[in-house]
Amino acid sequence: MTLPVDFEAKARGAKDASGGGYPVQLSAADLMRNFVYAALDADESLIETTTGQGGHTARRLKIPVIPEAPSTGTHVLGSVGGALQWIATEEC
């Protein structure tokens, strides 16, 4: 994922301290752009907490594992009792 504002690049491109360079002044608008971009907008039951880059807390979307499709016959992928499974259907 590439965030809208790369703060490390901004710090590397800064001039010397006497010229207003490093430490870099962070813009609240830049920070908010990154936070809004990175915020996962999904039902909380579909999100798991994990460890991300630099050991920071991260969140990721849980994607259900889709079972392998049967090699013969006609099937549809459906949910039975809350679990995904292939359900046999009549040939069309």
Contacts in CASP RR format, 6 or more apart in sequence:
PFRMAT RR
TARGET T0000
AUTHOR 0000-0000-0000
METHOD contacts of the structure
MODEL  1
MTLPVDFEAKARGAKDASGGGYPVQLSAADLMRNFVYAALDADESLIETT
TGQGGHTARRLKIPVIPEAPSTGTHVLGSVGGALQWIATEEC
1 38 0 8 1.000
3 34 0 8 1.000
3 37 0 8 1.000
3 38 0 8 1.000
4 30 0 8 1.000
4 33 0 8 1.000
4 34 0 8 1.000
4 37 0 8 1.000
5 27 0 8 1.000
5 30 0 8 1.000
5 31 0 8 1.000
5 33 0 8 1.000
5 34 0 8 1.000
7 24 0 8 1.000
7 26 0 8 1.000
7 30 0 8 1.000
10 24 0 8 1.000
11 22 0 8 1.000
11 23 0 8 1.000
11 24 0 8 1.000
14 20 0 8 1.000
14 21 0 8 1.000
14 22 0 8 1.000
14 24 0 8 1.000
15 21 0 8 1.000
16 22 0 8 1.000
17 23 0 8 1.000
40 47 0 8 1.000
40 59 0 8 1.000
40 60 0 8 1.000
40 61 0 8 1.000
42 61 0 8 1.000
46 61 0 8 1.000
46 62 0 8 1.000
47 59 0 8 1.000
47 60 0 8 1.000
47 61 0 8 1.000
47 62 0 8 1.000
48 59 0 8 1.000
48 60 0 8 1.000
48 62 0 8 1.000
49 57 0 8 1.000
49 58 0 8 1.000
49 59 0 8 1.000
50 57 0 8 1.000
50 58 0 8 1.000
50 59 0 8 1.000
50 60 0 8 1.000
51 57 0 8 1.000
51 58 0 8 1.000
52 58 0 8 1.000
64 84 0 8 1.000
65 84 0 8 1.000
66 77 0 8 1.000
66 84 0 8 1.000
67 84 0 8 1.000
67 85 0 8 1.000
67 86 0 8 1.000
69 75 0 8 1.000
69 77 0 8 1.000
69 86 0 8 1.000
70 86 0 8 1.000
70 88 0 8 1.000
73 88 0 8 1.000
73 91 0 8 1.000
74 88 0 8 1.000
74 89 0 8 1.000
74 90 0 8 1.000
74 91 0 8 1.000
74 92 0 8 1.000
75 86 0 8 1.000
75 87 0 8 1.000
75 88 0 8 1.000
75 89 0 8 1.000
76 86 0 8 1.000
76 87 0 8 1.000
76 89 0 8 1.000
77 84 0 8 1.000
77 85 0 8 1.000
77 86 0 8 1.000
77 87 0 8 1.000
78 84 0 8 1.000
78 85 0 8 1.000
78 86 0 8 1.000
78 87 0 8 1.000
79 85 0 8 1.000
80 87 0 8 1.000
END
